[in-house]
């Protein structure tokens, strides 16, 4: 399976979440941001300040689809 990276807008992300029950959500925000704004239930929280974040991402199942999100899009793009 070829890995593919696509950037999507909020509307497309909402559609993907609604229609793809196997989609794994990765929240790339710090604890203070999650506490301040909440999170999407079922998301895997990945603190960008955690030194193990790269190892965690490298160990994800490559056969699954993931949707990464953060506050503005910069971190989710940087770790992908």
C-alpha positions, 0 to 999 in steps of 0.5 A, spaced: 500 500 500 502 506 498 502 512 503 499 518 501 498 525 504 493 529 503 491 536 506 483 537 507 479 543 509 475 542 515 468 541 511 472 535 508 475 532 514 468 532 517 465 528 511 471 523 512 470 522 520 462 521 518 463 516 513 469 512 514 468 509 521 475 506 521 479 512 520 483 514 526 484 521 528 490 523 531 490 530 535 497 533 535 496 538 540 499 540 547 495 538 553 493 546 555 490 546 548 486 540 549 484 542 556 482 549 553 478 547 547 476 539 548 478 534 543 474 529 538 472 523 542 476 517 540 482 521 537 489 519 539 492 525 543 499 526 541 503 531 545 508 535 540 512 536 546 513 529 547 520 526 545 517 520 543 512 523 538 516 521 532 517 514 535 509 513 536 508 515 529 513 511 526 510 505 530 503 506 527 499 501 523 501 503 515 495 499 513 490 504 516 488 511 514 489 517 519 487 524 520 491 528 523 489 535 526 492 541 530 490 548 532 492 551 525 494 545 521 502 547 521 504 541 526 499 536 523 503 537 517 510 537 520 509 530 523 506 527 517 
